[in-house]
Amino acid sequence: MEPAAAASAALARECATDAVAAFERYNADFRAITRRAPSRFEERDWQGSQRDAVERIELYSRHVESTVASLKLRLGADSLDRQLWIAIKDAFTDFIAALPDAEFRKTFFNSLTRTFFGTIGVSPEIEFVALDLDPLARVAEYDFMASYANRGSLKLLFEEVLSGFRCKAPWRDFDRSVGHVAEEVERHVTSLGERRGATHVEMIRPAFFQITRAYLVGRVVGRDWNAPLVIALKNTERGVLVDTVMTKDADVSILFSFTRSYFHVDLERVGKALLFLKQLMPLKPVSELFTVIGRAKQGKTERYRELFRHLQNATDQFVLAPGERGLVMVVFTLPSFDVVFKLIRDHFPVQKNIVRADVLRKYEFVFKHDRAGRLVDAQEFKRLRFPRRLFEATLLNELLTETAGSVHADGEDLIIDHCYIERRMIPLNLYQREASAEDAALAVLEYGQAIRDLAYTNIFAGDLLLKNFGVTRHRRVIFYDYDELCLVTDCRFRELPTASSDEDEMRGETWYYVADNDVFPETFINFLGFDQALTEVFLKAHGELLTAEWWRGVQDRIRANDVIEVLPYGAHRVRVASSL
């Protein structure tokens, strides 16, 4: 080998080694933060849990940025030498071949090259693409499970299961918790019919933690059936107890929802755990499972694969999404694929007192905040390339005229420089028009609960119009329009002033001073468009949302550092952590 070629090959190996080591540092930091979760639970340090959640989310970009900076120093003038990067990728591939969860490392490498080159679409020679790759296809059967045999007594069985949860905090009433789990599982098994007893239980060894709760995740297995089993634990001032038991697919799916904060669970082999979770929730995309356990970047990689794999055989076109036209976003969808794409418009109407940077900040805020089951997880994508033929003419025209700052044509392709991708839901205003009277009433109750749940996590939606909320397949109401979102604690909730004269009363415009952060809850009902029957449903269940006093009370609790968690289960899902 010529000296120059040998030097280049050596440099490629050094850079590949650096990239592998950089991911290992990131992963070590990720797991170190994750491992704090058990002690946060034991010590009831809920504020610490929230800080950990944000710190862990910020890790990835920080490690990518520092790695790019160090590689630029090493490569110097050769930083954008594509042939050299091809060699770096080859060496990187060799180094990670025998390592577990290699897909994580490939995604990290892609983040590096896309940062260096500003890649539009994909560049297979310097990126790992593999649209046909199933990230779970080569995962060996899980070997991290704990299996507990039913020797004739469900109480003895679940005494063994709960004893496997290692926690420094004492049990509040261990026997009662065991009995609670045994009764719930017995009830579920009985509902399946005669002679369908449980033979054993399989549980993932590490517990899943989410703010104030620990979850034991597994399944109940019979001779010809199995059912999910999730045991929620809470730690009170008097000790740990079982808060609820989930055995229904829908309940577990909501727990692992794209609208909730990411779990903290320390998994030695992530792929193996995902294989098990996918069997528990076969309808949930792999991309969402990666995301919900905190591997958000891998979730984006898998969503990209899911989308472009689907496009290879799709026969429909992208179209404007159903619902009212957004003033800030252009929203479109592919009818055969269950997501929407949201692009920021170049210009906003005068009534929207914001700029593009404000919208970006709102979405970043939601990414890091406790979404409480009421905010959709919006994944940010940059520099996507699509064939122009996939776009319906009306949509294409709107993109090229209304979002020309971030969308442009490149021959037969369309380049989207920036967008958000979210799960598709039915806009609440459209759902209300088509729903039965009973379903419409349930949606109104859910809508009010969504406003409450957001408030408990210090979120005021701002724009409460029904078109800004969506309905999921589980008929949950979710908020997805973030341009007017703000903190509850940043608002000044006021009662409407009483007119001091007939002249004031008759004025067409507001006669009293209104600051930018003033909010008048009494006026909310004017924007909802409910008929009389639905208005009565809303007022009976959620009338206090129309009072400034209720909102100021929530502000007081938040400012007093109460962690008010909105739980994904139970008839009354709200718990105040400080009172547990």
C-alpha positions, -999 to +999 in steps of 0.1 A: +000+000+000+013+034-009+022+056+021-006+081+013-031+054+011-019+037+043-021+071+061-056+076+048-067+041+060-051+047+094-069+080+097-102+063+088-097+037+115-088+064+140-119+084+132-141+053+133-126+044+167-134+079+179-170+076+167-175+042+184-160+056+216-182+087+214-213+066+212-202+045+242-197+077+262-232+089+252-247+055+261-229+054+294-242+088+303-277+078+292-277+047+314-261+066+343-290+091+343-315+062+338-301+044+368-310+073+391-347+064+386-349+038+413-334+060+440-356+089+429-385+066+434-373+054+468-366+089+480-398+103+465-377+129+447-401+138+420-385+171+410-353+152+406-371+128+383-382+157+361-347+171+359-333+138+349-359+135+321-348+168+306-311+161+311-313+127+294-332+142+264-305+168+259-276+143+260-278+131+224-273+165+206-246+174+231-226+143+224-231+146+186-219+182+187-188+175+207-179+145+185-183+165+154-160+192+168-133+167+178-135+149+144-132+183+126-100+189+145-086+155+136-096+157+099-088+193+093-090+201+056-102+165+049-134+170+069-156+168+038-136+142+018-164+117+009-140+089+000-124+092+034-158+091+050-167+060+030-136+044+045-146+056+080-180+040+076-165+007+065-142+007+095-170+017+118-191-012+104-164-037+113-159-023+148-196-026+158-204-059+140-203-079+172-217-053+196-253-054+209-279-029+196-257-020+167-286+000+151-281+026+178-245+030+168-254+033+132-279+060+139-253+079+159-229+076+129-256+090+106-260+120+129-224+127+125-222+125+087-255+145+083-241+172+105-208+173+085-224+172+050-259+187+056-272+157+037-304+161+018-325+129+016-300+101+022-265+094+011-260+056+013-223+056+007-217+075+040-249+066+059-266+035+071-300+034+054-313-002+049-350+006+045-358-031+044-342-037+078-364-049+106-345-038+138-359-067+157-355-094+130-320-106+142-327-101+179-323-134+198-351-145+221-351-124+253-330-138+281-336-110+306-370-122+317-379-135+351-404-164+350-426-173+379-446-206+379-481-209+392-480-237+417-517-236+425-520-202+442-520-168+425-513-152+458-481-172+463-473-165+426-476-127+430-459-127+464-429-140+445-433-115+417-435-085+440-407-098+462-385-095+430-389-057+430-359-044+448-366-012+467-351+004+498-384+019+507-406-005+528-439-019+516-469-002+531-490-034+533-473-062+513-500-087+518-527-063+506-507-054+475-503-091+467-540-097+472-548-068+449-527-082+420-540-117+425-576-106+425-572-085+393-554-113+375-580-138+387-608-115+374-592-112+340-585-150+337-621-157+347-634-134+320-615-155+294-637-185+301-635-219+318-603-240+320-580-211+310-559-209+341-526-191+342-496-214+341-469-188+348-460-151+347-430-136+327-417-102+338-390-079+324-364-078+352-357-040+355-387-019+365-399+010+343-400+044+359-420+074+349-418+105+371-436+093+403-444+057+394-426+024+390-441-002+366-435-039+365-440-050+329-447-085+317-474-110+308-496-137+322-493-169+303-518-198+300-517-230+280-530-214+248-531-177+256-513-148+271-522-113+283-502-082+292-496-076+328-484-042+341-483-035+379-481+002+388-464+010+421-464+042+440-443+052+470-462+070+497-449+085+529-459+053+546-444+030+520-447+013+486-480-002+474-497-015+442-516+014+427-532-005+398-530-036+377-533-035+339-543-066+319-560-051+289-542-043+257-557-008+254-546+001+289-510-009+283-510+008+249-521+041+266-494+037+292-468+033+264-484+062+245-468+087+221-484+114+243-465+105+275-430+112+289-403+087+282-397+058+306-365+054+325-356+017+324-320+004+324-319-022+297-287-041+289-301-053+256-326-028+243-335-048+212-345-078+232-368-057+254-384-041+223-391-076+209-410-085+240-429-051+241-438-055+205-454-088+212-474-072+240-485-043+218-485-056+182-504-026+168-478-001+181-451+008+156-415-001+166-406+035+161-429+045+190-416+018+213-380+030+208-391+065+215-412+058+246-382+041+264-362+072+258-343+062+226-359+091+207-332+093+180-336+057+172-374+062+171-369+088+144-347+065+124-373+037+126-401+061+117-381+072+086-377+036+076-414+028+082-424+058+061-401+052+031-407+015+032-444+022+030-439+046+001-422+019-020-456+002-024-481+031-018-505+040-045-520+072-029-506+107-028-499+132+000-529+155+005-538+183+028-549+168+062-586+169+071-596+198+092-595+235+091-566+253+075-539+262+100-527+298+103-492+288+113-487+254+099-494+236+066-505+201+076-506+172+052-508+134+053-506+103+033-541+086+037-526+051+038-500+060+065-509+070+100-489+103+105-492+139+096-465+163+084-464+199+097-445+227+081-442+262+094-456+288+070-434+316+058-458+343+070-484+344+097-516+365+098-515+396+120-536+380+148-507+356+154-483+377+174-453+352+169-424+346+146-409+313+133-384+312+161-412+312+186-428+282+170-395+263+170-391+270+207-426+258+216-420+225+199-386+221+216-403+229+249-429+202+244-402+177+234-386+181+269-418+187+290-440+161+308-466+156+281-490+141+306-508+120+280-522+151+264-495+165+241-485+146+210-448+137+205-437+157+175-405+144+158-384+170+140-370+161+106-347+180+083-338+178+047-362+151+035-364+143-002-396+130-018-406+124-055-428+153-066-453+129-081-463+118-046-479+152-039-514+161-049-515+193-070-533+215-045-510+205-017-479+209-039-490+244-048-496+254-012-462+240-001-443+259-029-461+292-022-468+291+016-437+273+028-412+283+001-387+291+028-384+255+037-396+236+006-381+237-029-381+216-060-350+198-072-357+183-106-383+156-101-380+157-063-393+179-036-369+189-007-384+196+027-358+214+048-377+212+080-409+196+093-425+178+122-440+144+120-468+133+144-493+105+148-525+113+129-557+119+149-592+129+141-596+167+147-620+170+176-643+194+157-647+169+129-651+140+154-680+159+171-699+164+139-699+126+131-701+111+165-731+097+182-746+117+210-730+094+236-696+095+219-698+133+215-705+137+252-676+115+261-654+135+239-665+167+257-656+151+290-622+141+276-617+176+262-622+192+296-600+166+312-572+173+287-573+210+296-571+200+333-543+176+328-523+201+308-528+227+336-516+203+362-483+201+343-480+239+340-493+241+304-520+264+292-530+256+256-538+292+247-560+284+218-588+262+231-607+258+198-617+222+191-598+221+159-566+222+179-573+189+196-574+154+182-591+121+191-569+089+192-580+054+184-586+049+222-609+080+220-585+101+241-584+138+234-549+152+227-537+188+221-515+192+190-513+229+181-484+245+200-480+280+186-500+297+215-490+273+242-475+288+274-469+281+310-498+284+334-475+303+358-468+329+331-504+338+328-525+363+348-559+348+352-586+375+357-623+378+363-641+399+337-644+434+350-679+447+358-689+476+336-692+508+355-716+525+331-741+517+304-717+533+280-690+508+288-716+480+285-726+490+250-692+494+235-683+470+207-647+467+217-630+459+250-633+489+274-609+477+300-571+472+298-559+437+287-522+428+290-505+402+267-506+376+295-541+383+307-565+353+305-602+355+312-615+319+318-651+330+318-648+336+280-636+301+272-671+288+266-677+313+238-651+297+216-661+260+219-692+259+197-710+232+218-747+228+214-769+232+245-767+196+255-729+193+252-725+227+269-744+213+299-722+182+299-691+204+299-703+227+326-714+199+349-680+181+348-656+210+341-674+242+350-646+253+373-623+256+343-642+287+335-632+304+367-601+324+373-600+311+409-595+275+398-565+285+376-549+307+403-553+277+426-533+255+402-507+283+399-503+283+437-497+246+438-472+246+410-453+275+426-453+256+459-434+228+440-462+203+442-456+177+415-491+171+401-489+139+380-515+129+356-517+091+356-526+070+325-550+048+344-579+048+369-612+066+370-596+095+387-562+098+371-549+129+388-527+125+419-509+152+438-475+139+446-469+160+477-500+144+493-492+108+486 
